[in-house]
Amino acid sequence: MNKILVLIKQHKQISAAQIAEQLSVSNRTIERDIEKLRMSGMLKRIGSDKGGYWEVID
């Protein structure tokens, strides 16, 4: 999950599909990991799904 956070810090508007492609895993795996990060308070979505961006909470 740390790799996901690094990618999001580098590109705030990156999509789950783009993360999955870069890490060579399935979209579902990334979606599940993002949900875990959101539930733990490490990641927050700002704005809409299409027009928003990710914010990493340190």
C-alpha positions, 0 to 999 in steps of 0.5 A: 500500500505504500507504493500506492501512496507514493504514486498518489503523492506524485500524481494527485489526479491518478486513477485507480486503473492507472495505479493498477497498470503501473503496479501490475495488479488488478483494478479490484486490488487497487480499489480494495487497498484504496478503501483500506487507506481511506478507512485508516485515515491515510487517504482522502478524496477531494471533489468528485470521482471524475474531477477530484483528486487524492490527498495523502494524510500524513 
